[in-house]
Amino acid sequence: MKNRKKEHLEIVLGEEVSHSYNYWDDFILLHNALPEINMDEIDTSIEIFGKKLSSPLIIAGMTGGFKEAKVINEKLAEVAAKYSIGMGVGSQRAGIEDKSVKESYSVIKNHDIPLKIANIGAPQLLEWNDAIEKANEAIEMIDADILAIHLNFLQEVIQPEGERDAKGCLEKIKEVAASASKPVIVKETGAGISRQVAEKLLDTDIVGIDVGGAGGTSFAAVEAYRAKKIGDNVQEELGKIFWDWGIPTPYCLIEIADLCEEAGLTLIATGGIRHGLDVAKAIALGADCAGIASACLTCNSIDEKMEVFMKSLKATLFLTGCKNLEELKEVEIWSP
Ligand SMILES: Cc1cc2nc3c(=O)[nH]c(=O)nc-3n(C[C@H](O)[C@H](O)[C@H](O)COP(=O)(O)O)c2cc1C
């Protein structure tokens, strides 16, 4: 069977798999015609999970588990180190089960990345009897600072060979968060985290939530293309029906930012982030940091893309009259 992670990457690179609508466009930050600050003095740095980043940005977990992924992770790691931002790797199941592909993840250890995030799917944790050992193996593999447990049941529903037994997930998250060798966060992968789910997660030892909301890459779309390739018309149709499923990322923030702040959880906004203006909107809506995935893969030059991210974030702070991210959190937001 072809490597699933490789297929995902090929589909994201070759097909249109975005949600039909990007919800960050629903929000406008109030322009300040008299900013009265010097743009060169703006500070975009933050400290999250005890690590200092130059900007509130993380390259979200995407890949690993096949030969070519090593080159991609290496390039992303170079950029994360250069710009002093966080980076995650894709699901490490393959690296745990097949030692020959471990290097496609561990390659990021060669770079001075301020925050490295290991990644395991909740469905895999459910399958493994020794989930904590495996979680620790993932952490060690990339010398991670934190572990993200990802939730991807939308994808599992559409995937022809998907794992559809979600019973016991919360208990597993509790178990791993309580005993893993590094702090744990929970991350959705494009369908978002509601207030009800966030409340349940508060009953665990996790230290953060990546809302992974709708509006960017649609994994229902990705799986629709995979189903099409193998002639599974039913699953393909299902993928099309659920293409736009999910809670849009900015609305997840509106729903849970106060809960996270009260509980002292770090809040990450991944899903549909295209540039620094979206990052700024995420911060203004209560996130501590934003995550970017497909924007790093589908661009001509990742270096130029990062420049655009940094410059557009700084420009937004300037145009809203903010010297730092604390002030940005107070900026007025319009939602027409
Ligand atoms: C090719 C590809 C592979 C991905 N694989 C994973 C994964 O293994 N684990 C995970 O937590 N998220 C994975 N994601 C989801 C991203 O981390 C992110 O949550 C999602 O793509 C939304 O962000 P975007 O709109 O910026 O692409 C993947 C995304 C892409 C594009």
PDBQT file of the ligand as one rigid body, heavy atoms in Angstrom, charges set to zero:
ROOT
HETATM    1  C1  LIG A 401       0.100  17.635   4.265  1.00  0.00    +0.000 C 
HETATM    2  C2  LIG A 401      -0.459  17.821   5.642  1.00  0.00    +0.000 A 
HETATM    3  C3  LIG A 401      -0.269  16.837   6.591  1.00  0.00    +0.000 A 
HETATM    4  C4  LIG A 401      -0.734  17.014   7.901  1.00  0.00    +0.000 A 
HETATM    5  N1  LIG A 401      -0.468  16.058   8.843  1.00  0.00    +0.000 NA
HETATM    6  C5  LIG A 401      -0.777  16.297  10.158  1.00  0.00    +0.000 A 
HETATM    7  C6  LIG A 401      -0.351  15.410  11.177  1.00  0.00    +0.000 A 
HETATM    8  O1  LIG A 401       0.267  14.388  10.922  1.00  0.00    +0.000 OA
HETATM    9  N2  LIG A 401      -0.667  15.722  12.457  1.00  0.00    +0.000 N 
HETATM   10  C7  LIG A 401      -1.368  16.857  12.781  1.00  0.00    +0.000 A 
HETATM   11  O2  LIG A 401      -1.605  17.122  13.966  1.00  0.00    +0.000 OA
HETATM   12  N3  LIG A 401      -1.797  17.692  11.829  1.00  0.00    +0.000 NA
HETATM   13  C8  LIG A 401      -1.507  17.453  10.537  1.00  0.00    +0.000 A 
HETATM   14  N4  LIG A 401      -1.897  18.335   9.566  1.00  0.00    +0.000 N 
HETATM   15  C9  LIG A 401      -2.809  19.440   9.926  1.00  0.00    +0.000 C 
HETATM   16  C10 LIG A 401      -2.100  20.758  10.142  1.00  0.00    +0.000 C 
HETATM   17  O3  LIG A 401      -1.219  20.713  11.229  1.00  0.00    +0.000 OA
HETATM   18  C11 LIG A 401      -3.113  21.899  10.335  1.00  0.00    +0.000 C 
HETATM   19  O4  LIG A 401      -3.825  21.683  11.544  1.00  0.00    +0.000 OA
HETATM   20  C12 LIG A 401      -4.117  22.015   9.189  1.00  0.00    +0.000 C 
HETATM   21  O5  LIG A 401      -3.494  21.758   7.955  1.00  0.00    +0.000 OA
HETATM   22  C13 LIG A 401      -4.742  23.392   9.119  1.00  0.00    +0.000 C 
HETATM   23  O6  LIG A 401      -3.777  24.378   8.871  1.00  0.00    +0.000 OA
HETATM   24  P1  LIG A 401      -3.645  25.136   7.446  1.00  0.00    +0.000 P 
HETATM   25  O7  LIG A 401      -5.023  25.617   7.119  1.00  0.00    +0.000 OA
HETATM   26  O8  LIG A 401      -2.655  26.218   7.705  1.00  0.00    +0.000 OA
HETATM   27  O9  LIG A 401      -3.154  24.130   6.461  1.00  0.00    +0.000 OA
HETATM   28  C14 LIG A 401      -1.437  18.193   8.248  1.00  0.00    +0.000 A 
HETATM   29  C15 LIG A 401      -1.622  19.185   7.272  1.00  0.00    +0.000 A 
HETATM   30  C16 LIG A 401      -1.141  19.029   6.003  1.00  0.00    +0.000 A 
HETATM   31  C17 LIG A 401      -1.356  20.117   5.006  1.00  0.00    +0.000 C 
ENDROOT
TORSDOF 0
